[in-house]
Amino acid sequence: MGAMVGPGMKVAIAGGSGYVGRPLADRLVADGHEVVVLTRNATAAARPGIRPVSWDARTPAAEVVSELSSAAAVVNLAGASIGGGRWTRRRMNEIMASRLSATSALVGAIRQLPGDGRPRVLVSASGVDYYGDRAEETVTEDSGPGDSFLAMVTQQWEAAAQTAESLGVRVVRIRTAFVFGQGAPAFRLLTLPFRLFVGGPLGSGRQWFTWIHVADLVGLYELALREATLSGPINAVAPDIRRQADVAREIGHVLHRPSVFPAPAPMLRLALGRQAELLLDGRRASSAKAQALGYRFRFANLRAALEDVLR
């Protein structure tokens, strides 16, 4: 249960051709690991050092079982984007089902392996949305779940991953904040109004805004793979948590744009429906667990992260 992933190990990444999966795979290759990417589009995922394996993200296919039999670790990033497209009932079902089916299939594949042939660790994506909208409360990994749509998604997603623990696999759940990175779809949407000179606070602007630079998110996945004492949930959030209005001011400062045009909550809810919870819900999530494990954030400061991404 306490095994770590040492140098030169084989790591299988489900969803390894996505926004987080690609830099994580590249970092692992650079560190000397063998990386296999389980993906729907093997042609698009192929690049130097990465071996793609076709997988529909639904069934524990024989080829996937075979790959996992020789893997020291599995990283699960598979799931439909929460940022793409309005949250119709069909879209919300897809968001939920894509995560549960992929995670259950991975755990099902691990279950088919003999005890001594199973990966030592499963690192599975999740979100700080697990906590829902928490107003002024500071939440840690021990805090209870919220009741929003994304809170329900992440609860079930984590529960599906956690079943691998009964198979003797160390399980880590990465509760990810809003990701800052060049080309990150949600970050592009957040900064677009500022580029058009109409940026400003979202809703009241008083909600706490949790964020993380993509380089640190990759770093925390690496920490989860190598740190044998780490299991259960870990908040992937930068230490410099601000209220949303303050984040808006910082974006305006870095882009040399105004940040005085508010987007009232009723307008956001009318335009986005339930998807507005992505922008209006807030929580002050602590990064103390990651720091206690010795992780040093490359981008701990909001201004520095924004300058790096928006330069």
ZAMARGU-4260 file (C-alpha; in steps of 0.2 Angstrom, whole numbers, plus 5000, padded with zeros to 4 digits):
<rodrens>
0) 5000/5000/5000 | 5014/5012/5003 | 5024/5009/4987 | 5032/5023/4978 | 5036/5024/4959
5) 5055/5025/4957 | 5065/5030/4942 | 5063/5020/4925 | 5045/5014/4929 | 5031/5011/4918
10) 5017/5024/4920 | 5000/5022/4911 | 4990/5038/4909 | 4971/5037/4904 | 4967/5054/4896
15) 4985/5057/4893 | 4982/5067/4877 | 4973/5081/4886 | 4978/5098/4893 | 4986/5091/4909
20) 4990/5074/4902 | 5002/5080/4888 | 5014/5090/4900 | 5013/5077/4913 | 5018/5063/4900
25) 5032/5074/4894 | 5038/5077/4911 | 5038/5058/4916 | 5047/5054/4900 | 5060/5067/4903
30) 5062/5059/4921 | 5066/5043/4913 | 5050/5034/4914 | 5041/5023/4901 | 5024/5031/4897
35) 5009/5023/4889 | 4994/5034/4885 | 4977/5026/4885 | 4967/5036/4872 | 4953/5036/4860
40) 4964/5044/4847 | 4981/5035/4846 | 4986/5044/4831 | 4985/5061/4839 | 4993/5055/4855
45) 5009/5048/4847 | 5025/5058/4849 | 5043/5055/4854 | 5044/5045/4870 | 5025/5042/4871
50) 5017/5025/4866 | 4998/5027/4863 | 4986/5013/4866 | 4968/5014/4859 | 4955/5013/4872
55) 4937/5018/4872 | 4937/5024/4890 | 4923/5012/4894 | 4928/4994/4895 | 4943/4985/4903
60) 4949/4979/4886 | 4961/4965/4885 | 4975/4976/4879 | 4973/4988/4893 | 4973/4974/4906
65) 4990/4968/4898 | 4997/4986/4899 | 4992/4988/4917 | 5000/4971/4921 | 5017/4979/4918
70) 5014/4996/4925 | 5020/5003/4941 | 5007/5017/4941 | 4991/5022/4933 | 4986/5041/4931
75) 4967/5043/4928 | 4963/5060/4919 | 4949/5054/4908 | 4933/5063/4907 | 4923/5075/4897
80) 4927/5094/4898 | 4916/5103/4911 | 4920/5120/4901 | 4915/5115/4884 | 4896/5118/4880
85) 4881/5123/4890 | 4876/5111/4904 | 4861/5104/4896 | 4854/5088/4905 | 4862/5078/4891
90) 4879/5087/4894 | 4878/5085/4913 | 4875/5066/4910 | 4890/5065/4899 | 4901/5074/4911
95) 4896/5062/4925 | 4896/5046/4915 | 4912/5049/4906 | 4921/5050/4923 | 4912/5035/4931
100) 4914/5024/4916 | 4932/5027/4913 | 4937/5025/4932 | 4927/5010/4934 | 4934/5002/4918
105) 4952/5006/4925 | 4948/4998/4942 | 4940/4983/4933 | 4956/4981/4923 | 4966/4981/4939
110) 4955/4969/4947 | 4958/4956/4933 | 4976/4956/4938 | 4984/4944/4951 | 4988/4953/4967
115) 5007/4954/4964 | 5005/4960/4946 | 4994/4976/4950 | 5000/4994/4948 | 5006/5000/4965
120) 4997/5017/4964 | 4982/5025/4955 | 4982/5044/4955 | 4965/5050/4949 | 4959/5067/4945
125) 4946/5076/4955 | 4941/5094/4958 | 4940/5107/4973 | 4922/5108/4967 | 4920/5093/4979
130) 4917/5105/4993 | 4904/5115/4984 | 4901/5134/4988 | 4909/5137/5005 | 4908/5155/5008
135) 4921/5160/5022 | 4925/5143/5028 | 4943/5137/5025 | 4942/5119/5018 | 4955/5105/5020
140) 4955/5088/5013 | 4945/5082/5029 | 4931/5094/5025 | 4914/5087/5020 | 4907/5088/5002
145) 4895/5101/4995 | 4879/5099/4986 | 4882/5107/4969 | 4882/5097/4953 | 4901/5097/4952
150) 4902/5092/4970 | 4891/5077/4966 | 4901/5073/4951 | 4918/5073/4961 | 4911/5063/4975
155) 4905/5049/4964 | 4921/5050/4954 | 4932/5049/4969 | 4922/5034/4976 | 4924/5025/4960
160) 4943/5027/4961 | 4944/5023/4979 | 4938/5005/4976 | 4955/5001/4970 | 4961/5003/4988
165) 4953/4986/4992 | 4964/4978/4978 | 4980/4983/4987 | 4983/4999/4977 | 4988/5016/4985
170) 4975/5028/4978 | 4977/5047/4978 | 4963/5059/4972 | 4970/5076/4965 | 4956/5089/4970
175) 4961/5102/4956 | 4958/5121/4957 | 4955/5132/4942 | 4970/5129/4930 | 4981/5143/4924
180) 4991/5139/4908 | 4994/5145/4891 | 4980/5138/4880 | 4969/5131/4894 | 4951/5133/4888
185) 4944/5139/4904 | 4958/5152/4907 | 4956/5159/4890 | 4937/5162/4894 | 4941/5170/4910
190) 4953/5182/4902 | 4944/5185/4886 | 4933/5200/4893 | 4949/5209/4899 | 4956/5207/4881
195) 4940/5215/4875 | 4942/5229/4888 | 4926/5224/4897 | 4934/5213/4911 | 4929/5214/4929
200) 4922/5205/4944 | 4911/5190/4942 | 4895/5190/4953 | 4898/5199/4969 | 4917/5197/4967
205) 4918/5192/4985 | 4919/5173/4982 | 4936/5165/4986 | 4945/5160/4970 | 4956/5144/4970
210) 4969/5142/4956 | 4984/5133/4951 | 4997/5135/4938 | 4998/5120/4926 | 5017/5117/4930
215) 5012/5115/4949 | 4998/5103/4944 | 5010/5092/4935 | 5022/5093/4950 | 5008/5087/4962
220) 5004/5072/4951 | 5023/5068/4951 | 5023/5070/4970 | 5008/5058/4971 | 5017/5045/4961
225) 5033/5046/4971 | 5028/5049/4989 | 5024/5033/4997 | 5015/5041/5012 | 5002/5050/5002
230) 4985/5043/4999 | 4967/5049/4999 | 4963/5067/4993 | 4975/5081/4991 | 4970/5099/4986
235) 4979/5105/4971 | 4978/5124/4975 | 4991/5137/4975 | 4993/5145/4992 | 4989/5163/4987
240) 4970/5162/4987 | 4961/5178/4983 | 4943/5185/4982 | 4937/5185/4964 | 4937/5204/4962
245) 4955/5204/4967 | 4959/5191/4954 | 4950/5202/4941 | 4961/5217/4946 | 4977/5207/4945
250) 4972/5201/4927 | 4968/5218/4922 | 4985/5224/4929 | 4995/5211/4920 | 4986/5214/4903
255) 4985/5233/4905 | 4967/5232/4904 | 4952/5239/4914 | 4944/5228/4927 | 4929/5238/4932
260) 4915/5230/4922 | 4906/5218/4933 | 4896/5203/4927 | 4881/5202/4939 | 4876/5184/4945
265) 4859/5185/4937 | 4866/5189/4920 | 4879/5175/4922 | 4865/5163/4927 | 4854/5168/4912
270) 4868/5166/4900 | 4876/5150/4907 | 4862/5141/4917 | 4869/5129/4930 | 4887/5131/4922
275) 4888/5148/4931 | 4892/5139/4947 | 4910/5137/4939 | 4912/5156/4941 | 4901/5160/4956
280) 4904/5146/4968 | 4919/5149/4979 | 4929/5140/4992 | 4945/5144/5002 | 4954/5127/5000
285) 4970/5125/5010 | 4986/5119/5002 | 4994/5114/5019 | 4994/5095/5015 | 5004/5097/4999
290) 5016/5109/5008 | 5018/5097/5023 | 5024/5084/5011 | 5038/5095/5005 | 5030/5102/4989
295) 5037/5119/4985 | 5026/5128/4973 | 5035/5136/4957 | 5020/5148/4956 | 5014/5152/4974
300) 5010/5170/4970 | 4995/5175/4959 | 5004/5190/4950 | 5019/5179/4946 | 5008/5165/4939
305) 4997/5177/4928 | 5013/5186/4922 | 5020/5169/4916 | 5004/5163/4908 | 4999/5180/4900
310) 5017/5186/4895
</rodrens>
